[in-house]
Amino acid sequence: MNSSYNNLFKTNKIMSPQDYWKANLKLLAVLLFIWFVISFGFGIIFSDFLDQFSLGGFKLGFWFAQQGSIYGFVILIFIYVFAMHRLEKKMKDQEEENE
């Protein structure tokens, strides 16, 4: 499993600045879509369906509208920081190899 992880995220191809920004924008698009689903989808669109469940004594749809989208956003920030750190480390390692 470790080798498939390495093959997916670590390639031998030299990353150009255009590849870096393409990867950055792709990551941003995915994370913004997830945030949209959490905040708008769960908090507004699917709120009536989720209200049949409860979390901490509150209906789940209400919880997502009030707290869940904030927690989701904070988690997505940490995911972004982790992913960008990995991407920048890859870019820096390639620059050092080329020198």
FENVENFEN-V127948 format. One record per run of one state. SS is the DSSP state (2 for helix, 1 for strand, 0 for the rest). FROM is the first residue (numbers start at 1). TO is the last residue. If there is no record, write none. Layout:
ss=[SS;SS]
from=[FROM;FROM]
to=[TO;TO]
This chain:
ss=[0;2;0;2;0;2;0;1;0;1;2;0]
from=[1;2;10;17;46;47;51;54;56;58;60;99]
to=[1;9;16;45;46;50;53;55;57;59;98;99]
